[in-house]
């Protein structure tokens, strides 16, 4: 099937209704696509190759990250220590995994852990500060600019000809957000960053108010500009660009920027994916009215459409004071949205192809400070759900007060390798830094994934 034919097929009303009307059977659709692809190749024996099969399977997989900005407390979520001096006021409750207990603030996830989720209680970020773990602990400054997690995943999973976004990030509407640069991979792999709007502070308040956005700006043409005008402007830009790049064809930065420009119309044509009004009211009610719930629902729509990587941020968890009041409010919301999201993905047949990751840039200290807060701490918990994951696995262990890891310490590079392995990406693969030809592996040489959580 040619790229033109494939684009025509995806624009047919019958295909598009799969995302806005009655849900299609995703597995049936993918199977039909594979058959059509095979027919287009005339039955070449290439499709019988295990390598080709692996590539086709990998291109169907997606990653959805719930990032808990500011450093969520492992004590009030996945690794409680009730009755200990470090435990805080909340009790623990049993889960559907025999012998494993989590915070009482997460009753919905407690009932679902055996179905599709693995918990890692021994993630060591090494740095207990607001240095984003999204670069896998790599330096964010210097000559070599390393790509973030989303860029690496999109680079490996995205279909080059797809007009869908490769990567979408919903910036945090409270507190600091972390931008994921594509680094040396080039700007075409940078995410579409959906930032909140701002309103001037209303006296006597001095902090501007955040305005939730669920879609990037500029998805519709400005008044007075027709579609024909827009196409003609694009053709003019392309003409001028071809003249400019003559003799500069090896400039990877230019090539990446040109690719980004060429995707603008594709993004505009997919504007409906960001429109929650196309979702049944029943589904919107399930996710709830909060900004986090709405962003998670748009994320599901993007994943369902085939976007390889989506990150939703929920913050702000930097609770140096009033830690328990803050977590008493935010953890139940996390429990609700996470459980609804996983149920929704599973019911739609998407979870077996989608990895849902929940983690933060750090954890919180066992010590409770004078302000009833927990400070920065490099050891924390994370979860992996869905694609490639052995459900009900509880990996790693901390001591009775949560001061240190006593079993199964997991580095950020191991964590990344595990994510890659779950969706079929070779974590030992090397990309080439175009500036100096240096090979750069996806994860550090000698890194192994946590095989215990993988199927």
C-alpha positions in Angstrom: 0.0 0.0 0.0 1.5 3.3 -1.0 1.8 6.2 1.4 -0.9 8.1 -0.6 -3.2 5.1 -0.5 -2.7 4.7 3.2 -3.4 8.4 3.9 -6.6 8.2 1.8 -7.7 5.1 3.8 -7.0 6.8 7.2 -9.1 9.8 6.1 -12.2 7.7 5.2 -15.2 8.5 7.5 -15.5 4.8 8.4 -11.9 4.8 9.8 -12.3 8.1 11.6 -15.5 7.0 13.3 -13.3 4.5 15.2 -12.1 7.4 17.4 -15.3 9.4 17.7 -18.2 7.0 17.4 -18.6 3.3 18.2 -15.3 1.8 19.1 -13.8 -0.5 16.5 -12.2 -3.7 17.4 -8.6 -2.6 17.4 -7.1 -6.0 17.0 -9.3 -6.7 14.0 -8.3 -3.5 12.5 -4.6 -4.1 13.0 -5.0 -7.6 11.6 -6.7 -6.2 8.5 -4.0 -3.6 8.1 -1.3 -6.2 8.2 -3.2 -8.3 5.6 -3.5 -5.3 3.3 0.2 -4.5 3.8 1.1 -8.0 2.8 -1.1 -7.9 -0.2 0.6 -4.6 -1.3 3.9 -6.4 -1.2 2.6 -9.1 -3.4 3.2 -11.8 -0.9 6.9 -11.3 -0.6 8.7 -13.7 1.7 10.0 -10.6 3.6 6.8 -10.7 5.7 7.7 -14.2 6.9 10.9 -12.9 8.4 10.8 -12.9 12.2 12.6 -9.5 12.0 9.9 -7.9 9.9 7.3 -9.4 12.2 9.0 -7.8 15.2 9.1 -4.4 13.5 5.4 -4.5 12.6 4.5 -5.6 16.2 6.7 -2.9 17.7 5.2 -0.1 15.6 1.8 -0.8 17.1 2.9 -0.2 20.7 2.5 3.0 22.7 3.7 4.5 26.0 1.6 6.8 28.3 3.5 8.3 31.2 1.8 9.8 34.3 4.5 12.0 35.7 4.0 13.2 39.3 5.8 16.5 39.3 7.5 17.6 42.4 8.2 14.2 44.0 5.2 12.2 45.2 5.6 10.4 48.5 6.1 6.6 48.3 5.0 6.4 51.9 1.5 7.7 51.1 1.2 5.6 47.9 3.0 2.4 47.1 5.3 1.8 50.0 3.6 2.7 53.3 5.1 2.1 56.7 2.2 2.3 59.1 3.0 2.2 62.8 6.6 3.3 62.3 8.0 6.7 63.2 8.3 7.5 59.5 4.8 6.2 58.6 2.6 9.2 59.0 -1.2 9.1 59.9 -2.5 6.8 57.1 -3.0 3.1 57.5 -2.3 0.5 54.8 -4.8 -1.7 53.2 -4.5 -5.2 51.6 -4.4 -5.4 47.8 -5.4 -8.1 45.3 -1.7 -9.3 45.4 -1.4 -11.5 48.5 0.8 -10.1 51.2 1.2 -6.7 49.6 -0.4 -3.6 51.1 -0.6 0.0 49.9 -1.8 3.3 51.3 -5.5 3.5 52.3 -5.7 6.5 49.9 -5.6 4.1 46.9 -8.5 1.6 47.3 -9.3 1.4 43.6 -5.8 0.5 42.5 -5.6 -1.9 45.5 -8.3 -4.0 43.9 -6.7 -4.0 40.4 -3.0 -4.6 40.9 -3.3 -8.3 40.0 -4.9 -7.5 36.7 -2.3 -5.4 34.9 0.2 -3.5 37.2 3.7 -4.2 38.5 5.1 -2.0 41.3 8.8 -1.2 41.7 9.5 -0.1 45.3 13.3 0.4 44.9 13.9 3.0 42.2 17.0 5.0 43.0 17.2 8.3 41.2 20.5 9.1 42.8 19.7 12.8 42.9 17.0 14.0 45.4 16.4 17.3 43.6 14.2 18.7 40.9 16.4 17.4 38.2 14.1 15.6 35.9 14.4 11.8 35.7 13.0 12.0 32.2 16.6 12.1 30.8 17.5 9.0 32.7 20.0 10.7 34.9 22.0 12.1 32.0 23.4 15.6 32.1 21.0 18.2 30.6 23.8 20.6 29.7 27.1 20.2 27.8 28.2 19.5 24.2 26.3 16.3 23.9 22.5 16.9 24.3 20.9 13.6 25.3 17.3 13.0 24.2 14.6 12.5 26.8 12.5 9.4 27.3 9.7 10.5 25.1 12.0 11.4 22.1 13.7 8.1 22.3 10.4 6.2 22.4 8.9 8.2 19.6 12.0 7.8 17.5 11.7 4.0 17.8 8.0 3.6 17.6 6.6 6.3 15.2 5.8 5.5 11.7 7.8 8.1 9.7 5.0 8.8 7.2 2.3 9.3 9.9 0.7 12.7 10.2 -0.1 12.1 13.8 2.1 13.8 16.4 5.1 11.7 17.4 5.0 12.9 21.0 2.6 15.0 23.1 3.2 16.4 26.6 0.6 18.0 28.7 2.5 20.6 30.8 1.7 20.7 34.5 -0.9 23.3 35.4 0.4 23.6 38.9 4.1 24.0 39.7 7.1 23.4 37.4 6.9 21.2 34.3 9.8 19.5 32.6 10.4 19.8 28.9 11.6 16.7 27.1 14.2 17.8 24.5 15.0 15.4 21.6 18.6 16.5 21.9 20.8 15.3 19.1 17.9 13.3 17.5 16.7 16.7 16.1 13.7 18.9 16.6 11.3 16.7 14.6 11.3 14.5 17.7 10.6 17.3 20.1 7.2 16.9 21.8 4.1 19.0 21.1 4.1 20.8 24.5 0.6 21.8 25.6 1.1 24.6 28.1 -1.5 26.1 30.3 -2.6 29.7 29.6 -2.3 32.4 32.3 -4.5 35.1 33.7 -3.4 38.1 35.5 -3.6 37.7 39.3 -6.7 39.2 40.9 -5.9 41.4 43.9 -5.1 40.8 46.6 -3.4 37.8 45.1 -0.1 38.2 43.2 0.4 34.9 41.5 -1.1 34.6 38.0 -3.9 32.0 37.5 -3.3 29.0 35.3 -5.8 28.2 32.5 -6.2 24.6 31.5 -5.5 23.8 27.9 -6.3 20.4 26.4 -5.0 21.1 22.8 -2.0 23.0 21.3 -2.6 26.5 20.1 -3.0 27.2 16.4 -4.9 24.1 15.4 -7.4 26.2 13.4 -6.7 28.8 10.7 -6.9 32.4 11.7 -9.9 34.4 10.5 -9.7 35.5 6.9 -7.2 32.7 5.9 -8.7 30.0 3.8 -7.4 26.5 3.4 -6.3 27.3 -0.1 -4.3 30.3 1.2 -2.6 28.1 3.8 -1.7 25.6 1.2 -0.2 28.3 -1.1 1.8 29.7 1.7 3.1 26.2 2.5 4.1 25.8 -1.1 5.9 29.1 -1.1 7.8 28.2 2.1 8.8 24.9 0.6 10.1 26.6 -2.6 12.2 29.1 -0.6 13.4 26.3 1.6 14.5 24.2 -1.3 16.6 27.1 -2.6 18.0 27.7 0.8 19.1 24.1 1.5 20.7 23.7 -1.9 24.3 22.6 -1.0 23.3 22.2 2.6 21.6 18.8 2.2 23.7 17.2 4.9 22.7 19.6 7.6 20.7 17.4 10.0 19.3 20.4 11.9 17.8 21.8 8.7 16.4 18.5 7.7 14.8 18.0 11.1 13.3 21.5 11.1 11.9 21.0 7.6 10.3 17.8 8.7 8.6 19.6 11.7 7.2 22.2 9.3 5.8 19.6 7.0 3.8 18.0 9.8 1.8 21.2 10.6 -1.1 20.3 8.4 -1.2 16.8 9.7 -1.5 18.1 13.2 -4.3 20.5 12.1 -6.2 17.6 10.4 -6.1 15.7 13.7 -7.4 18.5 15.8 -10.5 16.4 16.7 -8.4 14.1 18.8 -8.0 16.9 21.4 -11.7 17.6 21.5 -13.4 16.0 24.5 -16.8 17.0 23.2 -16.5 14.1 20.9 -16.4 11.7 23.8 -19.7 10.4 25.2 -20.8 12.2 28.4 -20.6 8.8 30.2 -16.9 8.5 29.5 -16.2 12.1 30.5 -18.0 11.6 33.8 -15.9 8.5 34.5 -12.6 10.4 34.2 -14.1 13.3 36.2 -14.0 17.1 35.9 -10.5 17.8 37.2 -7.7 19.0 34.9 -5.8 15.8 35.5 -8.8 13.7 34.6 -9.5 15.7 31.4 -5.9 15.5 30.3 -5.8 11.7 30.9 -8.9 11.3 28.7 -7.3 13.3 25.9 -4.2 11.2 26.4 -6.3 8.0 25.9 -7.7 9.5 22.7 -4.2 10.2 21.4 -3.0 6.7 22.3 -6.0 5.2 20.6 -5.3 7.1 17.5 -1.8 5.9 17.4 0.4 8.6 19.0 3.5 6.6 20.2 4.2 8.7 23.4 2.0 10.8 25.6 2.9 12.3 29.0 0.4 13.8 31.5 1.8 15.7 34.4 0.1 15.8 37.8 1.5 18.1 40.5 2.5 19.7 42.6 3.9 17.1 45.1 6.8 19.1 46.6 5.3 18.9 50.1 7.9 20.3 52.4 5.0 21.4 54.6 1.5 19.9 55.1 2.5 16.7 53.3 -0.4 14.7 54.6 -3.1 17.3 53.8 -1.7 17.5 50.2 -1.5 13.8 49.7 -4.9 13.3 51.2 -6.2 15.4 48.4 -4.0 14.3 45.5 -3.5 10.6 46.0 -7.2 9.7 45.8 -7.4 11.7 42.6 -4.4 9.7 41.2 -6.1 6.5 42.4 -9.3 7.4 40.6 -7.8 8.6 37.3 -5.3 5.9 37.1 -7.8 3.1 37.7 -10.3 4.6 35.2 -7.6 5.0 32.6 -6.4 1.4 32.9 -9.9 0.0 32.8 -10.8 2.1 29.8 -7.7 1.0 27.9 -8.3 -2.6 28.8 -12.0 -2.5 27.7 -11.0 -1.0 24.4 -8.4 -3.6 23.7 -5.6 -1.1 23.9 -3.8 -2.1 27.1 -2.0 -5.1 25.6 -0.3 -2.6 23.2 0.0 0.3 25.6 2.5 0.6 28.5 1.3 3.0 31.3 4.2 4.3 33.5 3.7 6.2 36.7 6.8 7.8 38.4 8.3 11.0 39.7 11.6 12.8 39.7 12.2 11.7 43.3 10.5 10.5 46.5 10.0 12.0 49.9 12.1 11.6 53.1 11.2 9.1 55.8 11.8 11.9 58.3 8.8 14.2 58.9 10.0 17.7 59.4 8.8 20.4 61.8 6.2 21.6 59.2 4.6 18.2 58.9 6.3 17.8 55.5 8.6 15.4 53.8 11.7 16.7 52.0 13.5 15.5 48.9 14.7 11.9 48.8 16.4 10.0 45.9 14.6 6.7 46.6 11.0 6.2 45.4 8.4 3.9 43.9 7.1 3.5 40.3 4.5 1.4 38.5 4.3 -0.2 35.1 1.0 -1.4 33.7 -0.1 -3.1 30.6 2.1 -4.0 27.6 4.9 -6.4 28.3 4.4 -6.3 32.1 3.8 -9.3 34.4 0.8 -8.1 36.4 0.8 -8.4 40.2 4.6 -8.3 40.5 6.0 -6.4 43.5 9.7 -5.8 42.9 12.2 -4.4 45.4 12.0 -3.7 49.1 12.9 -1.0 51.5 13.7 -1.4 55.2 11.1 -1.2 57.9 11.3 2.6 58.1 11.9 3.2 54.4 15.4 4.7 54.9 17.2 2.5 52.4 16.6 -0.1 49.7 17.4 -3.6 51.0 16.4 -5.7 47.9 16.4 -5.1 44.2 17.8 -1.6 43.8 16.8 -0.2 40.3 18.7 2.6 38.6 17.1 5.1 36.3 19.0 3.4 33.4 17.6 0.0 34.4 14.1 1.6 34.6 14.4 3.0 31.1 15.7 -0.3 29.8 12.7 -2.0 31.3 10.3 0.4 29.7 12.0 -0.1 26.3 12.0 -3.9 26.6 8.3 -3.9 27.5 7.4 -2.3 24.2 9.9 -4.2 22.1 12.6 -1.6 21.8 16.2 -2.8 21.9 17.7 -0.9 24.8 21.2 -1.7 23.6 20.6 0.1 20.2 23.0 2.9 19.4 22.0 6.2 17.7 24.7 8.4 16.2 25.3 11.9 17.3 25.5 13.8 14.0 27.8 16.4 15.3 30.7 14.1 15.9 29.6 10.6 14.8 29.7 9.3 18.3 27.6 6.2 18.9 25.1 6.8 21.8 23.2 3.8 23.2 19.6 4.1 24.4 20.8 3.1 27.8 24.3 2.9 29.3 26.4 0.0 28.1 26.0 -3.0 30.4 22.5 -2.0 31.6 19.9 -4.8 32.0 16.1 -4.4 32.3 14.3 -5.7 35.4 13.3 -9.0 34.0 11.2 -9.9 37.0 8.5 -7.4 36.0 8.4 -8.4 32.3 6.4 -11.2 30.7 
